[in-house]
Amino acid sequence: MNFKKAFHFLEDLQKPLYWWYERRVLKAVKAHGKMPRHLGIILDGNRRFARSLNKEIKAGHEIGAHKAYEVLEWCLALGIPHVTLWVFSSDNKSRDPKEVTDLLELFTREAAKMVHDPRIHANKVRIKLIGQIDEFPEQTREALKQLEDATKDYQGLLLHIAIGYGGREEIVGAVKRLMADKVKEGKTLAELAESLDVSHIGNYLETAGAPDPDFIIRTSGEIRLSGFLLWQSAYSEYYFCDAYWPSFRRVDFLRAIRSFQDRERRFGK
């Protein structure tokens, strides 16, 4: 038996073991019962995944987009009510123009597909965009808006898609909107400064109305937030997975949830 055949033989041999282990972890997760109320996921590693396979970066992003559908199904199966997926950051806009163009075209196609996706409608998934998309091409903006509009009345899982998003930009935007509203009410800057508290700013964030994320997963082995939900994540639990986003398996997801279930959240007390 040559090396290649031996490798595939071992790979086939491991599949039942992975299936058995996944079922075991799933059973433990369901038995415990505690689930995140709001799960945030930083989708990282598409480019490195593509390079590891000697593929174009574009292919990594496309495979990563399909993985997002899978993970959404996993969240639905566990009954997680709020999910935020960070698919494109404000910093990503400065990448190679061709990569950015490919990504915007991908977002346009995927948004158009999601409008008609039976999984979205059968589960009454409400989709809300957070981030700055004003500079996106009109076609992309329109496709994203149609996706929001098509699900705006649903009461199932609330899916925030963070696109063109940056945590600092969100906080600045929240403060600006707050100040503008107070000026309309006739408040002076001194009066605003005197009355301002944490809840006021929270009410103007793009995720207002949803609970703060209690659990955040980042793939690809990077151990940082990179500006993801900076205000909202003050008391979040974190989980960093070595797998690149396109390689993120259901068993990886379940192990992350199990880790969350084993933690005691004290909120600084």
Secondary structure by P-SEA (a helix, b strand, c coil): ccaaaaaaaaaaaaaaaaaaaaaaaaaaaaaacccccbbbbbcccaaaaaaaacccaaaaaaaaaaaaaaaaaaaaaacccbbbbbccccccccccaaaaaaaaaaaaaaaaaaaacaaaaaabbbbbbbcccccccaaaaaaaaaaaaaccccccbbbbbbccccaaaaaaaaaaaaaaaaaaacccaaaaaaaccaaaaaaaccccccccccbbbbccccccccccccccccbbbbbbbccccccccaaaaaaaaaaaaaccccccc
